[in-house]
Amino acid sequence: MQTTNRFLDDMAKVANSAVSTLTGIKGEIEAVVRQQMDRLLADMDLVPRDEFDAVKAMAAKARTEQEKLEKRIAKLEAALAKKTPSKASSKSAKSNVKPKPKKTVQ
């Protein structure tokens, strides 16, 4: 035989109402926090993702171009060094030459 306890039924209803109320409060708190976060992010003047990705791609391209140019300059400098003697060797050759004495006019 099943007995009904009115007190336990009332407590179950109160608990059920409390859970429903807490669920509603949770939704309201999430909405308020979301609004505050949106407002904060709007005030921070952040860059949109697509603009960030575009600048990132431009920087990567510039980096590869810079590396290519550095290699090209190194090759050109090496070729130039083979064609002309270095300044240090030309200076040492000049320093070995003795200056001629000046003639005096009488």
VOPAGU-2260 file (C-alpha; in pm, 1 decimal, decimal comma):
REM VOPAGU-2260
SITE   aa  ch    i         X         Y         Z
SITE  MET   A    0       0,0       0,0       0,0
SITE  GLN   A    1     126,7     339,8     -91,2
SITE  THR   A    2     113,2     620,2     157,0
SITE  THR   A    3     138,5     982,3      59,3
SITE  ASN   A    4     317,5    1221,4     278,1
SITE  ARG   A    5     199,8    1572,6     212,6
SITE  PHE   A    6     509,9    1723,6     374,9
SITE  LEU   A    7     748,1    1538,5     142,7
SITE  ASP   A    8     538,0    1636,2    -160,5
SITE  ASP   A    9     551,0    2000,1     -56,3
SITE  MET   A   10     928,4    1981,5      -1,5
SITE  ALA   A   11     974,2    1827,5    -347,4
SITE  LYS   A   12     768,3    2108,7    -501,2
SITE  VAL   A   13     973,8    2371,9    -315,4
SITE  ALA   A   14    1299,3    2208,6    -427,8
SITE  ASN   A   15    1173,5    2189,9    -784,4
SITE  SER   A   16    1077,1    2558,5    -774,3
SITE  ALA   A   17    1415,3    2650,6    -627,3
SITE  VAL   A   18    1595,6    2466,1    -907,8
SITE  SER   A   19    1380,6    2639,0   -1167,7
SITE  THR   A   20    1446,2    2976,6   -1006,2
SITE  LEU   A   21    1821,9    2910,3    -991,7
SITE  THR   A   22    1820,3    2807,0   -1357,9
SITE  GLY   A   23    1647,9    3133,4   -1447,4
SITE  ILE   A   24    1892,1    3334,6   -1237,4
SITE  LYS   A   25    2182,3    3151,9   -1400,6
SITE  GLY   A   26    2052,4    3249,3   -1746,4
SITE  GLU   A   27    2013,3    3612,5   -1639,3
SITE  ILE   A   28    2364,9    3622,7   -1491,8
SITE  GLU   A   29    2509,9    3473,8   -1811,3
SITE  ALA   A   30    2327,3    3736,9   -2018,7
SITE  VAL   A   31    2458,1    4020,8   -1800,1
SITE  VAL   A   32    2813,3    3886,2   -1809,5
SITE  ARG   A   33    2791,6    3845,6   -2188,1
SITE  GLN   A   34    2673,4    4207,5   -2224,2
SITE  GLN   A   35    2954,3    4332,9   -2003,2
SITE  MET   A   36    3213,6    4132,9   -2197,8
SITE  ASP   A   37    3079,4    4261,0   -2530,5
SITE  ARG   A   38    3093,0    4619,1   -2401,9
SITE  LEU   A   39    3445,2    4569,1   -2265,3
SITE  LEU   A   40    3569,5    4418,3   -2591,8
SITE  ALA   A   41    3409,0    4698,9   -2792,1
SITE  ASP   A   42    3586,1    4957,7   -2574,6
SITE  MET   A   43    3925,2    4784,9   -2611,8
SITE  ASP   A   44    3953,4    4866,0   -2984,2
SITE  LEU   A   45    4067,7    4515,7   -3078,3
SITE  VAL   A   46    4165,7    4417,0   -3431,0
SITE  PRO   A   47    3924,7    4187,7   -3615,1
SITE  ARG   A   48    4056,9    3838,9   -3692,9
SITE  ASP   A   49    4048,8    3882,8   -4071,5
SITE  GLU   A   50    4259,6    4200,8   -4050,8
SITE  PHE   A   51    4505,7    4026,1   -3818,7
SITE  ASP   A   52    4538,9    3733,5   -4059,6
SITE  ALA   A   53    4595,1    3972,6   -4353,1
SITE  VAL   A   54    4873,0    4158,7   -4171,5
SITE  LYS   A   55    5026,1    3829,9   -4059,6
SITE  ALA   A   56    5037,5    3708,9   -4421,3
SITE  MET   A   57    5194,0    4037,9   -4533,7
SITE  ALA   A   58    5460,7    4010,5   -4262,8
SITE  ALA   A   59    5542,7    3652,0   -4363,6
SITE  LYS   A   60    5575,0    3755,7   -4728,3
SITE  ALA   A   61    5797,3    4050,6   -4634,8
SITE  ARG   A   62    6016,6    3819,0   -4426,8
SITE  THR   A   63    6068,2    3576,2   -4716,7
SITE  GLU   A   64    6144,7    3865,8   -4952,7
SITE  GLN   A   65    6397,5    4001,3   -4702,3
SITE  GLU   A   66    6568,8    3662,9   -4679,4
SITE  LYS   A   67    6587,0    3641,1   -5060,5
SITE  LEU   A   68    6737,7    3988,5   -5079,6
SITE  GLU   A   69    6993,1    3906,6   -4808,3
SITE  LYS   A   70    7107,5    3601,7   -5006,8
SITE  ARG   A   71    7123,5    3807,0   -5325,4
SITE  ILE   A   72    7330,1    4079,8   -5155,6
SITE  ALA   A   73    7567,8    3817,7   -5013,8
SITE  LYS   A   74    7620,0    3672,9   -5363,4
SITE  LEU   A   75    7675,4    4018,6   -5513,2
SITE  GLU   A   76    7923,8    4111,2   -5240,8
SITE  ALA   A   77    8111,6    3785,8   -5295,4
SITE  ALA   A   78    8125,0    3848,1   -5670,0
SITE  LEU   A   79    8240,4    4205,9   -5610,9
SITE  ALA   A   80    8510,1    4089,6   -5370,4
SITE  LYS   A   81    8647,7    3852,3   -5636,6
SITE  LYS   A   82    8665,7    4127,2   -5899,8
SITE  THR   A   83    8831,2    4400,4   -5691,3
SITE  PRO   A   84    9108,9    4370,6   -5435,3
SITE  SER   A   85    9009,2    4455,9   -5083,6
SITE  LYS   A   86    9082,8    4800,7   -4941,9
SITE  ALA   A   87    9309,6    4653,6   -4674,6
SITE  SER   A   88    9546,3    4499,1   -4930,9
SITE  SER   A   89    9559,3    4820,3   -5138,0
SITE  LYS   A   90    9638,8    5026,4   -4828,2
SITE  SER   A   91    9921,3    4793,1   -4728,8
SITE  ALA   A   92   10064,7    4811,4   -5079,8
SITE  LYS   A   93   10063,9    5192,2   -5062,4
SITE  SER   A   94   10227,1    5197,7   -4719,3
SITE  ASN   A   95   10526,6    4996,1   -4847,7
SITE  VAL   A   96   10609,2    5268,4   -5100,5
SITE  LYS   A   97   10861,3    5519,0   -4961,3
SITE  PRO   A   98   10786,4    5884,1   -5023,9
SITE  LYS   A   99   11027,7    6059,1   -5259,6
SITE  PRO   A  100   11223,2    6346,7   -5114,6
SITE  LYS   A  101   11115,1    6687,5   -5236,2
SITE  LYS   A  102   11352,3    6881,4   -5453,4
SITE  THR   A  103   11448,4    7218,7   -5326,5
SITE  VAL   A  104   11492,3    7505,3   -5565,8
SITE  GLN   A  105   11794,7    7730,3   -5509,4
